[in-house]
């Protein structure tokens, strides 16, 4: 399992600069003005930084860019990293600066001479996010990554206090990435549930419902997805009670298909290895619950994840089968590869019946259609409630996590009509992501504000992003945390 790079704040003192080892970072503003530590470093290196300024090295540099000097003369440091950043940098600029430093560091120790930088806490957040590595299963050629980040600041204690909740969220992002990156032979339904149960130590109340309990509750659509696998289906309920005792919680519901072969409607072999990430929604819910517990959010939030494995076997659900949901509606299974909605509909109904939530958000790597529509830049957002939807979109935009609202409507709903049951589980190729959302909306009770997030394009990507190496991104944890803070936390 990955862990956050150790990050500490220390009192700012330029007199120690000459003896500092590892990578040392000093700050120069975009107009070429040297911050105090940069002036000291410039003197130690006999004017090296000013020569860069005079030769135009900073004229085209963007905020957050890093210019490095290896083994600078007059210093013990392995490298002197000159960070281009204004003292009053924006949140986005400070995070990207931290990310750039983490990428440059490559797991080695870094000392940032931040001085009076206003958003050094956000720089720490960016560093924590980008320093993530997933090399658990590598046995050779893995570079050591035992370095630490020290930020020297004129208000070190106050800045450390500001950074603490941000680093709690970063830890939640790391957990989500770990879960999504894990291979399915390691992250079985049982192992996933066990990792969630470990969070009891953080103050979360955790319950694991086994197949017998799910059968008793009537979750037969969920059970139908996992019945072809030897890995037992489960539902994990995680409660964080940080708000008023009588306040209805926000419910987060995650699709947790730990591996998706497509079932009897078998997927093509090419690329099937990527289906280890089909539990991405459950991963985001779990990471978000970890973040909320770590920062002791003043809100009531319940996270529910449906854990199944979709495998073909003599016991697997067949195309043409009819299954009955916990709600009581019947579903004709046209395609066993449209399984995520069968998992979610039962867990969503259970969440509403048991918790009467103030709002409900489900997350799922649900459709390939959303990738065709939005690529890997935005998650698809579907909602029956403008206020909740707009609040989420605002949170996502503020945190730089791409999200785009998609339509719902009766014409799409009509595509789900079945000849022999209450509905089909697919509506054909046209508007596939929308008809999937329409299916889920049938399991949203009157009066429940609801958002469906189709994260198939953003949960795991083939190229690195600003804040993550290629693979799992952890998309959604930061935005959901922001939504809870802005809309659901007690004053």
N, C-alpha and C positions, 0 to 999 in steps of 0.2 A: 504494500500500500504506500502511496506517495504521502508526503507530509510537507507542510509549508516550510520554506527556507526560514531559518531563524532571523527575525527582524527586531532590532532594538534601536532605541533612540538614546543619544549621548549628548552631553554638553558640548557646545561648539567651541573649539579652541584651535586656532590656526598654527600655534607654536609646535604642535605635534606633527605637522604635515610632512616634514622632512624625513621623519623616522617611520611613517606609516607604510605598511607592507600590503601586498595584494593589489587590487585595483582601487585607485583613488579617483573620486569624481569631484570636479569643481565646476562652478556654474558661470556661464557668460550669457548676458542678455542678447537677444537677437540683434540689437543695434551695436554690439561689440563692447558694451560696458562690462568690466570685470567685477564680479562680486568679491568680497574680502578674501576668501580662500583662493580664488583664482589669481588675485594680485600676489598673494604669498607664493603660490605655485609658479607664477610667472617670474618672480624674483629668483626662486630656487633654480629654475631651469634657464636662467640668464636670458629672459625675454622671449622664450619660445612661444608663449600664448599670444603675446602682442604681435609677434611676427606673423602669426596666422591671421590675426585681425587685420593687420596692415596689408596683407596680401590677398584680402577678400575672401578668406575661407568661410566667413559667416554671412556673406551677403546673400547667398542663395539657400542658406541653411533654414530648415523648417523648425518650429518649436518642438523640442524633444529629440532633435538629432544629436548624435554623439560623434565627436571627432577624437580619435585616440592617438596618444604618443606612447610607444612601447619603450620600456626601460628608460624613463626620462632622467637625464643627467641632473645631479644634485638632489635626487630623491631615491629612497629605497624601494619605492613602489614598482611593481611589475608593469603597470601601465597607468598613465594619467589620462583619464577620460574627461574631455571637455564637453559638458552638457549645455546645449543651447536652449535656454529657458528663461522667461521673464519671472521676476520675483512674484508677480501676481498672475501667474499662469492660470488658465482655466482648468477645470477638473479633467476634461478630456486630454488637454496638453500634458498635465502632470502625470496622468496614468500612462499615456503613451511614452513619456520620458522614462518612467519606471520600467515599462516593458522593454524599451530599447536597451536600458542598462542591464536588465536580466539576460536578454539575448546575448549581449556582448560579453557578459561575465562567464557564461558557460558553466555555471555551478561553482565558481570560485568566489572567495570573499570580496566584498565591496564595501568601501567607506565613501559615503556621500557627504560632502561638506556643504550642507544645505543652507547654513546661515539662518536668515529670517524668512525663508521660503514659506509662503502662506499655505500652500497645499502639499506639504511634504507627506502628509498622511495619504493623499491620493497617489503620490509617487510610490509610496510603499505598497499600496494596493496593486498598482500596475506591475510592480516588480514581483509581488507574490503570485499574481495570475500567470505571468509569462515564464516564471521559473519552474513551472510544472514539468515533470518528467514521468513517463510510464515505462520503466525498464524492469519491472518485476520479474519478467520471464526470460530475461537475457542473462546468459552465464559468462559471457566473454566480451571483451572490447567495450565495456561500459565505463565511460570516464567517471571519475569520482565527482560527486556533487555534494560535498559536505561543507560548502561555504556558507557564509552568513552575510546579511546586509546590516550595516550600521549607518544610521542617519544622524550626523552631528548637527544639532539645531540649537538656536539660541533660546528656545522654549521647549526643551526636550520633553519634560514631563507632560506638559499640556498637549503636545503633539502626539505623544504616545497614547494618551487617553482618547484623542480624536481618532487615532488609527485603529484602536482595538476593535470596534464594531465592523470596520471595513475588512480587517483581517479575518474576522469570524465569517464573514460572507465569502471571502476568498477560500477559506477552508471548506465551506459548503460546496463551492464550485469544484474544488479538487476532488471531493468525495464523488460528486456526480460524474466527473471525468473518469475516475477510477472504475466506477461501476460500468460505464458505457464501454470503456476500453477492454474490460476483462473478457476473455474467451468464455464460451458457454459451458465448456467442460469444467471450468472453475466456478463461474457464477451461475450455479443452478438455482432453481427456485428456493431450495432449502438454504443455500449459502447466502443468497440475497436477503432472505428473511432474518438470518442470523446476524448479518451486518447491521440491519436496521435495529435489531434487538439490543445490540451493543450500545446504542444511543440512550438507553435507559439511564446510563451514568450521567448524562447531561441534563436530566430532569424531564425527559420526554416519557409519557406513558405509552407503552408499546403492547399491542395485542397481535397475535398471529392466529388467524382462523384457518383451520385445516379443511380437508375436503369434506369430512363428515359435517362440520359446521356449515360449510357453504351449501351442501345438499339440503340441510335442514332449513336454511334461509331461502332456498329456492333459486340459487344462482346457477341455473342450468345452462345459460348461454356461456358464461365464463367457463364452467366445467366442461362444456362441449369442446372448447378449444384445446384444453390440456389432456383430454381423455386418451389420446393416442400416444402419450409420452409416459415414460417410467418416472419422470420428475413430477412430484405431486403439486397440484395447483394450490395456491395459498392467497389469502388477502391479509395484508399487514395494515394495521391501523396505528397511526402515530399522533398522539395528542400533545400539543403545547398549550398550557393554560397560563398565559402571562397577562391576560386582560381581566376585566371585571367578571366576577363569578357567574353572573346571569347573562353575560353578553354572548349572543350566538356566534359561533366560530365561522371563519372562512374555511371552506373545504377545498383542498387540493387533491385531485384524483389523477393517478398516473397509470398508463398502460405499461405492463411489465412482462412483455413476451421475451423471455431470456434467450430464446433462439426461435427463428421463424423459417421453417422450410417451405411454408405455404400449405402444409398438410397434404391431403389427397390432391388438392389443386397445386401440385408441386411447382416451385419456382425453377427457372433455368439454373444450371449449375454455375455459370459464370457470374461472379459477384455475390454468390450466396454467403460467402464468408463474412460479408458485411452485416449480415442479419444478427450478429451478436449485439448490435446496437438497437435492436427493436424494443428494448426495455428502456429506451431513453426517457420517456415520460415519467416512468417510475423513478429513474435516476435523478431527474430534476426535482421531483417532489421530495425525495429522500434528502438530497443535498440542501434544499431550501429549509426543510425542517431542522437539519443540523445547524444551519446558519442562524435561524431564529432562536434556537435553544442556546447556542454559544453566546449570542449577544443579548440574551434575555429580553426578547421582544415583549413589549407590553400589549400583547394581543392574544386572542384565542384563535388558534389555527389547528386544523386537523388534516393530516395527510393520509390518504388511503391509496394503496397500490395493489393492483391485481397481478399476481405472478403466475405465469403459465409457460409451458413450452409447446409449440405447435409442431407436432411430428406426425408423419404417416405411419400407420400400423393397422393391424386387423381390428383394433379398437377405435380407430380415428373416426371423427365425424365425416360423413360423405356429402358431396354436393347433392342437394335434393332433400336432405334431412330437415326436419322441422323441430326446433327446440323452443322451450318456453323460458322466458326471462323471469327474474324475480318480481318484476312489475306485474306479470301475468300475460303480457303480450307474446304472441307466437312469431317466430322468425323462420322463414325458409332460407336455408343456407345454400345460396347459389354458388358461392366461391369460398372455399375454406381458407383462402389467402386473404380474405377480408375479415380477419379474425379479431383485430384490435377493438373494433366497435362492439363486438360480442363480449369482450372482457369489460370494457368501460361501462356499457349500459347497466350491467348488474351492480358494479361498484358505485356508480353514480346514484342509482336508485337507493342502495343501502345507505349511502352518505346522507341523502335527504331524509329518509325514513328515520334514521337514528339521531342525526345531529341537528336537523332543521337549520341548515347553515344560512348565514347572512348573505352569502354568495358562494358560487361553486365554479372552480376553474379546472378543466381537465386538460391534460397534456399527453400527446401521443405522437410517435413516429407513424402516422396513420396511413398516408397515401403517397404513392409516387406522383400522383397528379399535382400535388402542391409544389413539387420540385419543378415540374414542367412550367407551372404558372409563375412561381416566385424565385426559382433557382435556389442558391444557397445563401442568399443575402437576407431573406425575411422569412419568418414563420407566418403561417396563415392564421388569422384571428377571426373567429365567428362568434356572434353573441346575440342574445335576446334582450340585452339591456345596455342602452347607450351610455349611461352614467358609469357603470362598471367598466365597460369596454374602453371608453375614453380615458378613464383613470389608468387602466393598464397600458394603453398606447402611450400616454404621457410618461409613465414610469419607464417603459421600454426605450422611448426616445431619449429620456434624460440619461439613461445608462448606456446608450449606444448599442442596444440589442435590437436588431431589425425585426419589425413586426408590421403586418399590413392587413387591414380589415377586408374580409371577403363577404359576399352577399349570402343571404338565406331567402327562401321563398317557396310558396306552395307549388309552383311549377316544378321545382327541383324535387320536392317531396313526392310528387306524383310518380316519379321514376321508381319509387320503392314499392309500388303496388305488387302484391303477390296473388296468384290465382288460388293458392291453397292455404295461405297463412295470413296473419295480420300485416306482414311486411316481408320484403326480401332484404338480404344483408348487403346487396349492391344494387346500384341503379344504372349500370352500364358505363361505358367510357366517357360520355360527355359529362363535364363538370364533376369528375369523380371525387374531388376533395369536398365539394359542396354537398353532394348527396350523402357522403359519409357524415358530415356535420348535421344534415337533416335527420339522419338515422338517430344520432345521439340526442338531438333536440326532443325526440319523442319520449325520452326518458328524463326530461327536465320537468319538474312539477310546477304548476301555476304559482307564480309569486317568487320563484327562485331566480335571482340574477345569475346568469351563466355565461361563461366564456369557454370556447373550445379552441385549443392551440394545437395546430398541426405542425409539428417540429421536424418532420421528416428531412427537410433540407438543411436544417441548421444544427442538429444534434451532433453530427459527426461529419467532418469535411476532409477532403483529400489534400488540401494545402493549408499551410499555417495561416493564422489570423493575427490581428494586432496583439492579441493577448493569449494565444494558445498555439502550441505546436500542432501539426496535422493530427487528425484523429478527433476525439471527443472535445467539444468546446465548452460544455457546461452551460450552454445558452439557457436563459430563463431564470436561473437562480438569482442573479443580481436584480433583474427586473421585478420578479415576484417579491423579493425582499423589500425593494423600494415601494411597491404597491402596498404591502403590509404596513410599512412605516408611515406612508403618507395618508392612507385611507382607513386602516383598521386599528392602529395603535391608540391606546388611551392617552389622553393628554397628561 
